[in-house]
Amino acid sequence: PCDNESPDDESDEDEESLSAGSAASPNRYVDPDIEEIWQLWKSAHGEQIVLEEVQQAFEVIILSKLSTKVEELIQQQQQQQQMLPPFPPPYDQLQILHMQESSSTVSVSAA
């Protein structure tokens, strides 16, 4: 009896029985993947394996989210740089503007 119980046969039977029984009792539906993980969890070293698989899955998700976020930030930065003028005005112009302002305030206060 153990020979014909390969994982493939088992999952096919589960899916058939679940799809047949889901109409009669919808709240009894169990995802085959979850069922498989639960069986693994209850096995000897299953808990460790499940935890490692979950860890790997989370790392993949986190890395993909991080990389997309980094790409978004880089794009934003590039767009902002395009909107800015290429160089700030030279120091001389700033100095001249500042001197004009200070001289006008002096003349107003003198009058």
Stockholm file with secondary structure:
# STOCKHOLM 1.0

chainA/1-111         PCDNESPDDESDEDEESLSAGSAASPNRYVDPDIEEIWQLWKSAHGEQIVLEEVQQAFEVIILSKLSTKVEELIQQQQQQQQMLPPFPPPYDQLQILHMQESSSTVSVSAA
#=GR chainA/1-111 SS CCTTCCHHHHHHHHHHHHHHHHHHCGGGCCCHHHHHHHHHHHSTTHHHHHHHHHHHHHHHHHHHHHHHHHHHHHHHHHHHHHHSCSSCCCHHHHHHHHHHHHHHHHHHHHC
#=GC SS_cons         CCTTCCHHHHHHHHHHHHHHHHHHCGGGCCCHHHHHHHHHHHSTTHHHHHHHHHHHHHHHHHHHHHHHHHHHHHHHHHHHHHHSCSSCCCHHHHHHHHHHHHHHHHHHHHC
//
